[in-house]
Amino acid sequence: MKRRLMRWCALVACLVCAVSAGAYNFESNGIYYNITSRDPATVEVTYYNDYHKYTGSVNIPSSVTHDGTTYTVTAIGQEAFYKCHDLTNVTLPSTLTDIRNYAFYDCLKLEKVTLPNSLTYLGAYAFAYCGSEASSFTSVVVPDAVIDLGFGAFTGCKKLTNVTLGSGVSIMNENVFKECTALTNVTCLAMTPPIIYRSAFVQSHYSSVNLKVPKSSVSAYQANSN
């Protein structure tokens, strides 16, 4: 019985090691990927066994080939670039649909980000605390296909001054722009005013932010201002 228990413990230890070493399925040109589907063949960008591995400029391709299969890159996985303090630029592919929770959390030197029109999902704290050490992280355009801005998506982006919200945005969750103390201009292209949770904008200075909306929807936005 004792010998059997020792064997079981050894097996469990091996499995734990295997799990911790398998944070990604494969690597290509310095970028790590998880396979998310075999048919259709899709992958998400992920991280190495430890965080903080991506530095400088990272160009994410629209597709990548591994073991004879070409995968479409459709997502930035959860915590993929988490606390990559030396990441300065990232180019996102036109095939991207999802940026998941904490994907670029605390990327202090990220200079700017261009979200592709294919994007439909922006997760919680996806870009929280980005760009605080980069002078050019001043504007963000959320594509029309994004419906829901995740909880705290841009919290703490202290250099952010201009935000454009696409025509599809209908929900702005709590803390989306919390601590964005430089924010001065918000353009909202949705014809119907989005549902804005009370703490989406927290600081009192937001009362003086310049809000631009479609001309035909001004009265609707005014009616929802309270």
Salt bridges, closest charged atoms under 4 A:
GLU44 OE1 - ARG100 NH1 2.27
ASP67 OD2 - HIS66 NE2 3.31
ASP86 OD1 - LYS109 NZ 3.06
ASP98 OD2 - ARG100 NH2 3.51
ASP106 OD2 - HIS85 NE2 2.92
